[in-house]
């Protein structure tokens, strides 16, 4: 869910539902330029797909942030965490 802040009341107002194309987003980070947002999905999840079960892997979803605050999915990255949990993610300057 993407929110805008009402300038007169300070209340958040939903403006968009952004599909991360993964399950169980845990953390997110906005880069210092304010143009990219990365959502982290901490563990693989098994989901029913018709008569079978498929695994949606842990990973990262990268979004471009528009001037209006809305998100556009750029790319998703699958990350093999094995039997572990990717607890947290963030960005560091290089």
Steps between C-alpha positions, in 0.01 A plus 500: 500500500632845408387802700502876457494729803210746520677834543220653710439212743822295482291187447620232256278445195532185283586586138618167353518126554843388372543129422846382608455171308622316807359406841573618853674837455682577825707815453552768239758767436496820294829600338649840595387658170136414581457337158518128584332282760609142569258265680649191667311170524659298774409138433377261232128421514321196358174585322237287333494539122211293366567140601867561581699696755769742387757691702521878472863571598627767738633804321508870426254710298638825356265790425547838335334777704308759298475868583147425626636231736353212301713191434584322176653153524840493328620150582478222755792290616460147634735421789569145613502513879493122541340414832589844645312830518627822341430707811576856380628692201620854442717713270847628563695755293789359297 
